[in-house]
Amino acid sequence: MSTLEPDRGTGTGTLVEPTPQVSHGDGDHERFAHYVQKDKIMESALGGTPVVALCGKVWVPGRDPKKYPVCPMCKEIYESMGPGGDKDKGGKDGK
């Protein structure tokens, strides 16, 4: 038996929760302004916590969204939601 492999069934396991992958790259997501819940934007601004866009992008906002076009995927998801629900839930990355 290899010393690099743990004994099976003799110990306890550790549940590791996945951590969100905060975007720092310059991919397609970086070229757009994204839709995020308005209350989450305020929370992020105050505490520096990451936000999750409708398209799934996770990041800490820090730029002016007015300088970028709206993410096509966020826009499509937002428009498919239709009227109703909480009108304060959709916001364009700081708007």
Secondary structure, 3 states (H helix, E strand, C coil): CCCCCCCCCCCCCCCCCCCCCCCCCCCHHHHCECEECHHHHHHHHHHCCCEECCCCCEECCCCCHHHCCECHHHHHHHHHHCCCCCCCCCEECCC
